[in-house]
Amino acid sequence: MERLALVFLLAATTVSGSGCGTPSHEPSITGRVVNGEEARPHSWPWQVSLESFFPTCGGTLIAPNWVLTAAHCITFHTYRVVLAEHDLDKTDGSEQSIMVEKMFLHPKWNDNCVSCGNDIALLKLEKNAVINDKVQPACMAAGAVLVNKQPCYVTGWGRLSSGGPRPSKLQQALLPVVDNSICSSSDWWGSSVKETMVCAGGESKSACHGDSGGPLNCKGEDGNWYVQGVTSFVSGKGCNTAQKPTVFTRVASFIPWISETMAQN
């Protein structure tokens, strides 16, 4: 398996209701279903670019000064997040760049065993993001249940294919959920997939290197968008490997840790 982070070679938890998961610029999700479709600018307003010396991972704004990402993304000492980002090669004046003040990796995260789970981290920002039509938090839900083939979307600036280039513009791809009973079967991911993970996509549609830490976006019955997963790993045989869908950390499984960490810091 491969983590999706780039290497040198290349108040309490926000919950459903007003103020989260409702983009001012609606995502364009009625057209083609292709891996690597450019997202409508600012239609995923909780998506952030996590950067150190260069853009490394994605992340999700869950409160004005808190970002959710993957633990395996945290390999440097200094980070910033860029909000309202669309084209990494250009600025349009709406971007907000904020330094990370503190980083909290899940206490059970094992850097040598990504398939052991707990690949989740919280970043406290030095100041609050300005919430506007291009920067908004995502919703989260404790006890959320995802069903097989439920349509969700992965977003990020990751490679368009294994070994391929990284796009400068934010991409989106429809990744239907793969039920854990299927994903954990022996001819799929087997024991590498835990109950604290979500599988989605596979074959021609997946996340890829550089998408790590970004959100798996799923629309709730209330019409709000929820971050249900944190992009964690794909197959070492390639991003689009049959019966090896993208594996995400299941956000609902970590709501207590998220809430406690935010409340205490």
Order of alpha helices (4+ residues) and beta strands (2+ residues): beta-beta-beta-beta-beta-beta-beta-beta-beta-beta-alpha-beta-beta-beta-beta-alpha
